[in-house]
Amino acid sequence: MTQPRRYLAISLLSALIAAGLWYWMRPAPSAKIPAASSSYSAALAQAHNGQPGAARVLYQQLARTDLSDTRRVSLHAELPNYPSPQALKLADADLQHPSPQVRQAAIQSIVGLVPGAQRTLLLGPLLDDPEQSVRFAAANALLGLSPDEQGLYFGPLQQVIDEFERELKTRPDDPQAQGQLARLYLHEGQLDEARAALEKVTALDPQNLKAVVAQIELLDKRGQTDTARQLLARQLEAHPESAYLQHALGIWLLNHGQTEYALLGLAKAVELEPDNSEYRYRLAIALHDLDQLEAAQRQLEELLQRQPANRKARVMLIRYWKESGQIQNVQVLLAQMEQLNPDDPALQQGL
């Protein structure tokens, strides 16, 4: 073999060896998949824990088209804490998602992001959704609105409610179905039918305290205050460690103008379930109503320590700090809110 040909052969062999080494040593294509998964997980944790930049990464994840339905549903659970035009746009887009589960999650996001009257225009079209569960979710989201707020969708809503009632009646041995049926009857002012449905719930599930509280509310609606009080007292005697019943006692006393006594029940509920944000938030409002502003602020501060993403508590605490002239504390909370979500309407409106 001549010398030039020998050099050519050696060069070709070297190139083949280099190509082979590159092939075996190159990063595996699947390395990109964990990165996407990590990005989703990190964004979800950032939003759930109320960390700076949470809104931005949450929106980025919801804008993706390659997420599983389960992951989209989890992201929607966090979205109401980060309102903005972009958040509303993302939730509205998912009302058209192919998955019924995602559409239902988007409905809940809309409920958290949009006041009642405006909500109707967004959710009304879903009363005609091909999936029954989505129609029922949309109806449930519009149920508490007045006829004026329901507007053009008043008729379609009544049709879906009738359909929902017929479906629930086919499940007489399901306590959850009977509880939903009672709620529909209460909405329509059919108090006797609501009472019968609630009695069926307690017969099927004697430990269902939500049904008991609904019965107490129903008795109040009928002007049977003493009977309601006696039923609540019996249940508290049977379940003294129930945070749900203690909270119900506090609310019942508030509704009957006994705010000072109501604090005992509300505070006991928080003591029994310290991580329940709704119980602590309601206690803070009751303390504020009794001019116990510092105590109310402490409850909201504790709530935010436990749930840093809780926007409702943050907005209320800002108002309370303003009320007491603690401008430095207001500025700190506003700065935190801007770090979380610079497009928050409360910031734009000069809270």
Salt bridges, closest charged atoms under 4 A:
ASP66 OD1 - ARG64 NE 2.85
GLU78 OE2 - HIS48 ND1 3.00
ASP94 OD2 - ARG72 NH2 3.05
ASP94 OD2 - HIS76 NE2 2.72
ASP129 OD1 - ARG103 NH2 2.88
GLU163 OE2 - ARG135 NH2 2.59
GLU167 OE1 - ARG171 NH1 3.00
ASP174 OD2 - ARG171 NH2 2.97
ASP192 OD1 - ARG222 NH2 2.56
GLU199 OE2 - ARG195 NE 3.20
ASP220 OD1 - HIS256 NE2 3.55
ASP226 OD1 - ARG229 NH2 2.44
GLU271 OE2 - LYS268 NZ 3.60
ASP275 OD1 - ARG306 NH1 2.61
GLU278 OE2 - LYS312 NZ 2.99
ASP289 OD1 - HIS288 ND1 3.74
GLU302 OE2 - ARG306 NE 2.76
GLU323 OE2 - HIS288 NE2 2.93
ASP344 OD2 - ARG311 NE 2.70
